Amino acid sequence: MLPFYFIALGIGIHLVFDWFLQPREMAKCKSTDWRCLLGHAVVVWAGAMLFYSIVMAPGTLMFIVWATAYATLHALQDRVIWYWYKRKQALSGSDPIDDPLFYTTIGVDQALHLSAFFYFASLLI
């Protein structure tokens, strides 16, 4: 089991690399443009590399494998979740700020990301 301070650190790193280092335009286009999605995946991969290198068992480089697996899964989740949301939003024509489904989608998106993030981390300790 991960100690609490690793969980707090992981959430902080995820917040920085998945939110703060993602420009708004990248967030808008990652569900439709593979270049935006790849750029986002590289940033997420860097965050996973940082976190996994901190929590990994000494003497192993498996954190590179798990960071790559996590970034790939993260990109796939973003692509599917936000493509689905944008299709629903286009049909309804509603503004995302006024759409409760928008916030539910963010919650599901982040829950899936953090579950995968900590699952891969648990494999390293």
C-alpha positions as CSV (number, residue, x, y, z in Angstrom):
1,M,0.0,0.0,0.0
2,L,1.2,3.5,-0.8
3,P,1.9,5.7,2.2
4,F,-0.3,8.8,2.4
5,Y,2.6,11.2,1.6
6,F,3.1,9.3,-1.7
7,I,-0.6,9.6,-2.5
8,A,-0.6,13.4,-1.7
9,L,2.6,13.8,-3.8
10,G,1.0,11.8,-6.7
11,I,-2.2,13.9,-6.7
12,G,-0.1,17.1,-6.7
13,I,2.1,15.9,-9.6
14,H,-0.9,14.7,-11.5
15,L,-2.6,18.1,-11.0
16,V,0.4,20.0,-12.3
17,F,1.1,17.7,-15.3
18,D,-2.4,16.9,-16.3
19,W,-4.0,20.4,-15.7
20,F,-1.6,23.3,-15.2
21,L,0.9,22.2,-18.0
22,Q,-2.0,21.6,-20.5
23,P,-2.8,24.8,-22.5
24,R,-6.5,25.4,-23.1
25,E,-6.2,24.9,-26.8
26,M,-4.6,21.5,-26.2
27,A,-7.4,20.5,-23.9
28,K,-9.9,21.5,-26.5
29,C,-8.3,19.6,-29.4
30,K,-7.0,16.4,-27.8
31,S,-10.2,14.5,-28.6
32,T,-10.0,15.3,-32.3
33,D,-6.3,15.9,-33.1
34,W,-3.7,13.3,-32.6
35,R,-0.9,15.9,-32.4
36,C,-2.6,17.6,-29.4
37,L,-3.2,14.2,-27.8
38,L,0.4,13.1,-28.3
39,G,1.7,16.4,-26.8
40,H,-0.5,16.0,-23.8
41,A,0.6,12.3,-23.4
42,V,4.3,13.4,-23.4
43,V,3.6,16.0,-20.6
44,V,1.7,13.3,-18.6
45,W,4.5,10.8,-19.2
46,A,7.1,13.3,-17.8
47,G,4.9,13.7,-14.7
48,A,4.6,9.9,-14.3
49,M,8.3,9.5,-14.8
50,L,8.9,12.0,-12.0
51,F,6.5,10.4,-9.6
52,Y,7.3,6.7,-10.3
53,S,11.1,7.4,-10.0
54,I,10.4,8.7,-6.5
55,V,8.2,5.7,-5.3
56,M,10.0,2.9,-7.2
57,A,11.8,0.1,-5.4
58,P,15.6,0.8,-5.4
59,G,17.6,-0.7,-8.2
60,T,14.9,-1.0,-10.9
61,L,14.1,0.9,-14.0
62,M,10.6,-0.5,-14.3
63,F,9.3,3.0,-13.6
64,I,10.1,3.8,-17.3
65,V,7.9,0.9,-18.5
66,W,5.0,1.9,-16.1
67,A,5.2,5.6,-16.9
68,T,5.0,4.8,-20.6
69,A,2.1,2.4,-20.0
70,Y,0.3,5.0,-17.9
71,A,0.8,7.8,-20.4
72,T,-0.6,5.5,-23.2
73,L,-3.6,4.6,-21.1
74,H,-4.1,8.2,-20.1
75,A,-4.1,9.3,-23.7
76,L,-6.6,6.5,-24.7
77,Q,-8.9,7.5,-21.8
78,D,-8.8,11.2,-22.8
79,R,-9.4,10.4,-26.4
80,V,-12.4,8.1,-25.7
81,I,-14.0,10.1,-22.9
82,W,-13.7,13.6,-24.5
83,Y,-14.7,12.3,-28.0
84,W,-17.8,10.9,-26.4
85,Y,-18.5,14.1,-24.5
86,K,-18.0,16.3,-27.5
87,R,-20.4,14.2,-29.6
88,K,-23.1,14.5,-26.8
89,Q,-22.4,18.2,-26.4
90,A,-22.7,18.8,-30.2
91,L,-26.1,17.1,-30.3
92,S,-27.4,19.1,-27.4
93,G,-25.8,22.4,-28.5
94,S,-25.4,23.4,-24.8
95,D,-22.5,25.5,-23.4
96,P,-20.2,23.2,-21.5
97,I,-20.1,25.6,-18.5
98,D,-23.9,25.2,-18.1
99,D,-23.9,21.4,-18.8
100,P,-23.8,19.2,-15.7
101,L,-22.6,16.3,-17.9
102,F,-19.4,18.3,-18.5
103,Y,-18.5,18.2,-14.8
104,T,-19.5,14.6,-14.5
105,T,-17.2,13.8,-17.4
106,I,-14.3,15.6,-15.7
107,G,-14.9,13.6,-12.6
108,V,-15.0,10.3,-14.4
109,D,-11.9,11.3,-16.4
110,Q,-9.9,12.2,-13.3
111,A,-11.1,9.2,-11.3
112,L,-9.9,6.9,-14.1
113,H,-6.6,8.7,-14.5
114,L,-5.8,8.6,-10.8
115,S,-6.9,5.0,-10.4
116,A,-4.5,4.0,-13.2
117,F,-1.7,6.3,-11.9
118,F,-1.8,4.7,-8.4
119,Y,-2.3,1.2,-9.7
120,F,1.0,1.4,-11.7
121,A,2.7,3.1,-8.7
122,S,1.6,0.1,-6.5
123,L,3.5,-2.2,-8.9
124,L,6.7,-0.4,-8.2
125,I,6.9,-0.7,-4.4
